[in-house]
């Protein structure tokens, strides 16, 4: 690659954040519960990660899983979480709110964007649920968002490269379009080449075995019979290294 591509790694814990930084990530998105697509991490995790890392830390602001059409109480929680992330020293926030017709909730996004400053603002993959991506693009540029995280409204960024490229062309440098969704060491180079992106987003997740010796396999703590309480998701140093090597 002729230019340095910024690599953002999505992490769920302090240990994972440290792995990401020491392995070569340029920025992290900090969240909890990636199985749910990510929700807002605790203030304690945010504080510890911001204290320990030298690279920028962007914090996911998402009060629950599911859709992105929020109640008044959920919106108030989001405002509080933005304030908390800012007070702790996060570099940015990652958020998104939609109206029930599939458009960006302009009024609420404006409130959160203004509240977030001087942190940077990423509009997350709620973008992939909008009815008209080009309309949403212009709205977010008008609101002053710094970037859009998108899979090109497909299940993966690799499948969505056509739309991602069109969005980058349409944005014309007014906002960063960052592909995310299934990006790994096997497809990153292709996605970068086809879309001419500046940044990519990857989770680089691996499962590791629990340290528990005694195990009760009959009980489930919110999971189901297809998953295990004794598997832990974390960030893979090997996958990050392979990703960096693949796009070098």
C-alpha positions in Angstrom: 0.0 0.0 0.0 1.3 3.4 -0.9 -0.2 5.2 2.1 -0.6 4.4 5.7 -4.0 2.9 6.5 -5.4 3.6 10.0 -6.5 0.5 11.7 -9.2 0.7 14.4 -9.8 -2.4 16.5 -13.0 -2.9 18.4 -12.3 -4.2 21.9 -14.4 -5.2 25.0 -11.9 -5.1 27.9 -8.7 -3.5 29.2 -6.7 -6.6 28.4 -8.0 -6.6 24.9 -7.3 -2.9 24.5 -3.7 -3.4 25.6 -3.3 -6.3 23.2 -4.6 -4.1 20.4 -2.2 -1.2 21.2 0.9 -3.3 21.7 0.2 -5.2 18.5 0.0 -2.1 16.3 -3.6 -0.8 16.3 -3.8 2.9 15.6 -7.1 3.5 17.5 -9.6 1.4 19.4 -13.4 1.4 19.7 -14.3 0.5 23.2 -17.6 -1.3 23.8 -19.2 -4.1 25.8 -21.1 -7.2 24.5 -19.9 -7.5 20.9 -22.2 -10.6 20.6 -25.1 -8.0 20.8 -23.3 -5.8 18.3 -21.8 -3.7 21.1 -23.3 -1.6 23.9 -21.9 1.2 26.1 -19.0 0.0 28.3 -18.9 0.9 32.0 -17.3 4.0 33.3 -14.7 1.9 35.1 -13.6 0.2 31.9 -13.5 3.5 30.0 -11.4 5.1 32.8 -8.9 2.3 33.0 -8.4 2.0 29.2 -8.0 5.8 28.7 -5.4 5.8 31.5 -3.4 2.8 30.2 -3.4 3.5 26.4 -1.5 6.0 24.4 -3.5 5.6 21.2 -6.9 7.3 20.8 -9.9 5.6 22.5 -13.4 6.0 21.0 -16.2 4.9 23.2 -19.4 3.3 21.9 -22.6 5.1 23.1 -25.4 2.6 22.6 -27.8 2.0 25.5 -29.1 -1.4 24.3 -29.0 -3.9 21.5 -31.6 -4.0 18.8 -32.7 -1.1 16.7 -31.5 2.5 16.8 -34.8 4.2 17.4 -34.6 5.2 21.0 -37.1 6.3 23.7 -36.7 9.6 25.6 -35.2 7.8 28.6 -32.7 6.0 26.4 -31.7 9.2 24.8 -31.2 10.8 28.2 -28.9 7.9 29.1 -26.9 8.5 25.9 -26.4 12.1 26.8 -25.1 11.1 30.2 -22.8 8.5 28.7 -21.4 11.1 26.3 -20.6 13.4 29.2 -19.0 10.6 31.2 -16.8 9.5 28.3 -15.8 13.2 27.8 -15.0 13.8 31.4 -12.8 10.6 31.6 -10.8 11.8 28.6 -12.0 9.7 25.7 -10.8 10.8 22.2 -14.2 10.2 20.6 -17.6 8.7 20.7 -19.3 6.2 18.4 -23.1 6.6 18.2 -26.2 6.7 16.0 -29.9 7.4 16.3 -32.6 6.8 13.6 -36.2 7.9 13.2 -38.7 5.1 12.7 -38.9 5.9 8.9 -35.2 5.0 8.5 -33.8 8.5 8.4 -31.2 9.9 10.7 -32.7 11.5 13.8 -31.3 14.9 13.0 -32.4 16.8 16.1 -31.1 14.2 18.5 -27.9 13.6 16.6 -27.3 17.4 16.6 -27.7 17.4 20.4 -25.2 14.6 20.8 -22.7 15.9 18.3 -22.6 19.3 20.0 -22.4 17.7 23.4 -19.5 15.5 22.3 -17.2 18.3 21.3 -14.2 18.5 21.4 -14.3 14.7 21.0 -14.6 13.3 17.5 -17.9 11.7 16.5 -18.3 8.5 14.5 -21.8 7.6 13.3 -21.8 3.8 13.6 -23.5 1.0 11.6 -26.9 2.4 12.3 -26.0 4.0 9.0 -26.5 0.5 7.4 -30.1 0.6 8.5 -30.9 3.9 6.8 -33.4 4.0 4.0 -31.3 6.2 1.8 -27.5 6.1 2.4 -26.8 9.2 0.3 -29.5 11.2 2.2 -28.0 10.0 5.5 -24.5 10.9 4.3 -25.5 14.6 3.6 -27.3 14.8 6.9 -24.3 13.6 8.9 -21.9 16.0 7.0 -24.3 18.8 7.8 -24.3 17.8 11.5 -20.5 17.8 11.7 -19.8 14.1 12.2 -16.2 13.2 11.6 -16.7 9.7 10.1 -19.2 7.0 9.2 -18.6 3.3 10.0 -20.4 1.2 7.4 -20.5 -2.2 5.8 -22.1 -0.6 2.7 -25.5 -1.7 3.9 -24.6 -5.4 3.4 -23.8 -8.2 5.9 -20.1 -7.5 5.4 -17.9 -4.7 4.1 -16.6 -7.0 1.5 -20.0 -7.4 0.0 -20.7 -3.7 0.4 -17.7 -2.3 -1.4 -19.8 -1.0 -4.3 -21.8 1.3 -2.1 -18.8 2.2 0.1 -16.9 3.4 -3.0 -19.8 5.5 -4.1 -20.1 7.0 -0.6 -16.4 7.9 -0.6 -16.8 9.6 -4.0 -19.9 11.4 -3.0 -18.4 12.6 0.3 -15.4 14.0 -1.5 -13.3 14.4 1.6 -16.1 16.1 3.6 -16.3 13.1 6.0 -14.3 9.9 6.5 -16.0 6.7 5.3 -14.6 3.8 7.4 -15.5 0.3 6.2 -16.3 -2.2 9.0 -18.0 -5.5 9.2 -16.1 -8.8 8.7 -12.8 -7.1 7.8 -9.8 -9.4 8.3 -6.4 -10.3 7.1 -7.9 -12.1 4.1 -10.0 -9.4 2.6 -8.7 -6.1 3.9 -6.3 -5.4 1.0 -9.0 -6.0 -1.5 -11.5 -3.7 0.3 -8.8 -0.9 0.6 -7.9 -1.2 -3.1 -11.5 -1.2 -4.3 -12.7 1.6 -2.1 -9.5 3.8 -1.7 -10.2 4.1 2.1 -8.2 5.9 4.7 -9.3 3.8 7.7 -10.6 0.3 8.4 -12.4 -1.2 11.4 -11.9 -4.8 12.6 -12.8 -6.8 15.7 -10.0 -9.3 15.3 -11.7 -11.6 17.8 -10.7 -15.0 19.0 -12.2 -17.3 21.6 -10.1 -18.6 24.5 -10.9 -21.2 27.1 -12.0 -20.2 30.6 -9.5 -20.7 33.4 -12.3 -22.4 35.5 -11.5 -25.9 36.5 -14.9 -26.7 38.1 -17.6 -26.3 35.4 -21.4 -26.7 35.7 -22.4 -27.2 32.0 -26.1 -27.4 32.9 -26.6 -23.7 33.7 -26.4 -20.7 31.4 -25.9 -17.1 32.3 -28.0 -15.5 29.6 -26.4 -17.5 26.8 -27.9 -20.6 25.2 -27.1 -24.2 24.5 -25.1 -23.3 21.3 -22.6 -21.2 23.3 -20.6 -21.8 26.4 -20.0 -19.8 29.6 -16.5 -21.3 29.5 -15.4 -19.6 26.3 -14.2 -16.0 26.5 -14.0 -13.6 23.5 -10.9 -11.5 23.4 -8.7 -9.6 20.9 -6.2 -11.7 18.9 -2.7 -10.3 18.6 -2.1 -12.8 15.8 -5.0 -11.6 13.8 -4.0 -7.9 14.2 -0.4 -8.7 13.1 -1.7 -10.6 10.1 -4.0 -7.8 9.2 -1.2 -5.2 9.4 1.1 -7.4 7.3 -1.6 -8.0 4.7 -2.1 -4.3 4.0 1.6 -3.2 4.3 
